Amino acid sequence: MSFAPGRTVLYRNIDGPRIACVRPCRVISDDERGLLLWIARGTGVIVEQATDGRGIRDMPFAEWITLEHENVVDSWQGPGLLKFVPPAGDHSVWFFRDDDGTFKNWYVNLEYGALRWDDGAVAGIDVIDQDLDIVVNPDRSWHWKDEDEFTERLSIPDHYWVRDEATVRAEGNRLVKIIEAGDFPFDGTWLDFQPESDWPILTTVPEGWDRPPIPRSDFGV
C-alpha cells in the first residue's frame, strides 16, 4: 500500500508484544525511493514507561523486564524531524535539525523492516527497534551509538526482541559503505527541506493508535 502526501501516519515501535512508542507523522512523499515522513515539534506522542514513571533507559534492562509498564501521552520536544523509510532494508534514516531548522546530522536507526497497515481512519507502520544506531555527521564521518545498550540486552535473550546480532551488524556495515560513498540518501537530498508554515501540529494522538501490532511470526507478536 502507499500513503498519500499530507496524510497522518503513525510510526510505531513494537517491543515484543508491546507498543513502545507511537509518533504521528505527516507523509511528505511515498514513491519508489521510499516513505518520507515529518514530525513537528509539539506533536503528541505515546511512550512506554514503567508505572513508577521511569523509562527503559533510566534503568538496567534486567530491571526493566521485571516491572509493570504503561503507555502515557507525551509530546515531541526536539526540533522537527524527517524520517526516511526505504522500500527495502532493516533501517530508517532520520534527518536531525537544530532549533533554526538547519540540518545537523543523519541518524541511521537499525530496525526490523517497517510493516504498513491502513485501517481507513488511521494508518501506520510498525517497526521493531534493534537499538544499535549510527550517527552520521555532515562530512559523513560516523560512529556507532548505543553499543553498550545493545550488548546488555543481547545478554538476556529470553526477553529481548532482537533475535540475531550478526544480521543487525551486517545491515549496519552495509549502510556504512553507503554513507562513506555519499550515496542516497546521504548525498544531500532533502537537507534543505522546510515544512509549510501553515501545517497544523497534531497535538493529540489519533484514536486507533493502540490497534494490535502487525503479526510477525518470527517474533511471537
N, C-alpha and C positions, 0 to 999 in steps of 0.2 A: 504494500500500500504506500501511497505518497501523501504528504501533508501539504495543504495549500499555504502559500505565503500569507502571513498575518494570523494564522491560526495559533491558538494556545495548545502547547503540547507539554505533558508532564514528564519530566526527566526523573525517573525513579531508580534509586539504588536499592537493590534487594540483597539482604544478608541472610543466606539460608532461606527459611520460610518467612522472614520478617521484612517489612518495608522500613528501610533505614533512613531514607531521605527522599523528599519529593520537592522538585523545583519546577514551577510553572515557567515555561519559556515561550517566546514568540518565534514562529517559524520565519526565517529570513529567506531561505531558499531550500529546495529539495529537488535535486537533479542528479545527473549521472556522477557528479563529483561526490555527492553525499548530502547530508542534512545539516544545515547551518541554523543555529538557534541563538537567541539573545535573551539574557536575563538581566533585568534592570535593577539598580539599587532600590531597596524598599519593597521588592516583590515578596509576597507572603510565601513561606515555605513550611514544610513539615520536617522535623528532625526527630530521630530516636534518641532517647536518653534513659538512664536508669531512673527509677522512681524517686531516688534521692536528689535528682537534678543534675547529676554528673553525666558527661558524655563518654563515649567509648575511648577517647584519647585522654581522658582525665584519670585513668587508672590502668593497671596491667590487664591484659586480655584475660588472664586466668581469673581475675576478679570479676570482670565484665560478664563472663559467661555464667556466673553463679547468681546474678541479680535479676530482678524483675525489671522489665522495660516498658516504656510508653512512648507514644508519638505525641509531640507537642507542636504548637504553632510558633513560628519564629519569622524572621524576615532576613532577606539577603542584604547584608551590611556593606559588602565590598562594592567597588565601582562596577558599572555594567560590564558584562562578560559575554563574549562569543564562545559558543561551544560548537565544534565541528565533529560530526559523527560520520565516518566514512561508510560506504556501502559494504565494505568487507574489512576484516581485521578486528582484533580484540583490543580496541583502544578508542579514545576520543582525544581531540586536541583542543585545548582551551586557550583563548587569547586574552591574557590579563592586561589590564589597563591601569593607569594611575588616576587620581581624582580629577585630572583635567581631561581625561578621555584619550590620552596618548598611549600608544602601545607600549607595554612594559616587558612582557616575555610570553613565550609559549609554555604550555604545560601539557605534557603527554600523560593522560590518565589511562593506565592499563586496566582493562575491564573486559569481562566476557561479553561478546558482541551483543549489541542492542537488539531487542525483540520489540517489534511495534505492535500496538493494539489501538483499536478505534471503536469506542462504544457509542459513537454518534455525538452525544452532548459533550463528551470528554474523550481525549485521546492521549497517548503517551508512548514512551519507550522504556523498557525495563533493562537495566544493566546490573551486573554483579561486579562490584569494585574489587580489583585484585591488590589494592593498597600500594604496590610498588609503582612509583611515578618517575617521570623525567622532567626536570626543569631546563628549559632551553632559553638562553639569553639572545638578545637581538643579533649578536655576532655569531650565533649558532654554536657557541661553546655550551656545554651541557653538564649536568651531573644527576646522579640518581637521588631520589628523595624517598624517605620512609623505609629504608632498607632494614633498620632495626625493628620497626613495627612489623614488617613483612616476615622477618625471621622469627620473631617472637610468636606470631600467630601460627606459622607453619609447624611450630613445636607442639601444637595442640590440635592435631588433625581431626579429632572426633567432633570438634566444634567450629572448625574453620571452613569457610566456603571456597577457598582456593584448593583445588584438587591436585595440581601438577605444577610445582615450582619451575621445572625446566621449560614448559611451554610459555609461561609468563615471561621468563627471562629471554627466551628466544624471540618473542614478539618485541620486547624492549630493544634487543640488539638489532632487530630488523629495522626498527624506527630510527635507531641511532645512525644507521647508514643513510637513511633518507634525510635526516637532519643535517649531517655533515656534508651531504651533496647539495643541500639547498633546494631540494625538490619540493613540489607541492605536498602539503600546504605550508612549507617553511620557506617559500620563495618570495614572500612579500605580499601574497594575496590576502586581502581583507584588512591589512594593517591600518588603512585609512577609513575603515568603516565607521559611520556615525549614525546613530539611531535618529529617527524623525522626532522632532521636538514635541509633537502632539500625540505621540503614542501613550496611551494610558498605562499606568503601572497597576498590575494585578496584585492588590494588597491582600486579597484573600485567596485561599486555595480552593479551586472548584470542587464541588461535590463529585464523588466518584473517584477521588484520589486513592481511596483505600481498596479499590477492587483487587481481587486476588492476583498475585503475580502470574505472568505468563509461565506455564509449566516448562520446566527444564528437567527432563528425566535423569540426567547425569548428576543433578544437584539435589534431588529429593524435594524440589519445590514446584 
